[in-house]
Amino acid sequence: MSSLSSQTPPALVGNFRQHSQRLLGLALPLLGAQLAQTGMGVVDTIMAGRLSATDLAAVSVGTSIFAPLMLLIAGTLLATTPSVAHHVGGKRYHALASVVQQASWLGLVMVILGGFLMANAMPVFKMMGVSQLVSERAQSYLWALIPGLPALAFFQILRCLCEGLNRTRPVLLISLFGLLVNIPANYVLIYGQFGFPQLGAQGCGFATSLSFWSMALLAAMYVHRAKSFNAFGIFQRWQTPRLHEIGELAWIGLPIGAAIFVEASLFTTIALFVGGLGDRVVAGHQIALNFTTILFMLPLSLSMALTVLVGQPLGAKQPREAQAVAWHGVQLSLLVATLSALIIGIGAPYVVQLYTLNTEVQTLASSLLYLAVIYQLSDALQVSAAGALRGYKDTRVVMLLTVPCYWIIGLGVGHILATGGLGIAPQGVQGYWYGLIAGLTCAAIALLFRLRWTTREMSQKVALQEDIGA
């Protein structure tokens, strides 16, 4: 029986190159799509910041509510990806339409709940000490985003379908189109051009909703008209809700969404606490977080590719291949994170100048970016391990491992350092970033151990079956 541990060094190098090419071939279009979608947030931040510091703070605070809810919805619907990948690996193409349609019913429930929470965010802002003016503008920003939630959910489902079928280039092109819609819409609605009123932060929300709808409609047109999808009958004979299938998707997806939500809510809660430290601190924090999010897109894209390329061999009952893909993906993510850390370390002073002309904000943002150099490695490791585990449909343990890492260690340590608890001198916003480093490192260690156990357990079961069969 061959295994990773028994391979010679040349074989390991060759396999690493082979798996890296497959991962990058799938991940790079996903990276482009992620950058395009993240670019909407960058455009919102830059264009709102050019209008006023108050509008920038409103977008930042509003995003701290919207982003985790968006990720909870999108993360839950990520159950579509491993489900599609397993069906594709097992050549059960007839099941794809049912996966998409039942995921759509699940998405509808998530959208209703998310919209209700976004519509009632003012008590959260007040509880966290955000100023009245910023709170009002942040709430108007969230109201403008609510109409785009159904489109966001439907696009996510169709995106997962394409990714599970290894068709990622259409996702890239559609995401770029959404960005191209977002930029002029922001210009018109934020600044009040061509007879439209100047809406500021609220204009960002309406522009983003418009972008979501353009992407969802274009994705639906592609899936409906592309010849390669005709045999699947995705939109033929739309099914009524099937609780058993929806329950299976929710069983896989809710832990994914919850784990992603927990991680995002760590950043959200920190942003809300930072909101009470003044508009300039909020702006500096948002700039640093925005840029590190861009660099995080490649490890995140590799994580998405891992879910597909681990899930397909598992669907074909080839766990040793899945194990090899998983660990080579983790190694590749570590290399990518090292490059990202170098980019931050060298380019921080120049990057912040693109976001703001305020020198005080520039100095603060640069200091936070230098701290981000430290957590790039652990962040990449934890997200790649989580992506591989999603391919195994091993999602509930991931959620249980990440909650204490993010909230107890990450936020707990950060809040103590920021506020000067336990007799420590207050570190301000930097203290929260120290907490991020601790929480993400803890999550990386826990998820890597879980991946090691899961891959070995699956491979040993197959080896035992082969021995019995022999």
Secondary structure, DSSP 8 states (H G I E B T S, - for coil): ---GGGS-HHHHHHHHHHHHHHHHHHHHHHHHHHHHHHHHHHHHHHHHHHH-HHHHHHHHHHHHHHHHHHHHHHHHHTTHHHHHHHHHHTT-GGGHHHHHHHHHHHHHHHHHHHHHHHHT-HHHHHHTT--HHHHHHHHHHHHHHGGGHHHHHHHHHHHHHHHHTT--HHHHHHHHHHHHHHHHHHHHHHHT-TT----THHHHHHHHHHHHHHHHHHHHHHHHH-HHHHTT-TTSS-----HHHHHHHHHHHHHHHHHHHHHHHHHHHHHHHHGGG-HHHHHHHHHHHHHHHHHHHHHHHHHHHHHHHHHHHHHTT-HHHHHHHHHHHHHHHHHHHHHHHHHHHHHHHHHHHHH-S-HHHHHHHHHHHHHHHHHHHHHHHHHHHHHHHHHTT--HHHHHHHHIIIIIIIIHHHHHHHHTGGG----THHHHHHHHHHHHHHHHHHHHHHHHHHHHHHHHHHHHHHHHH-
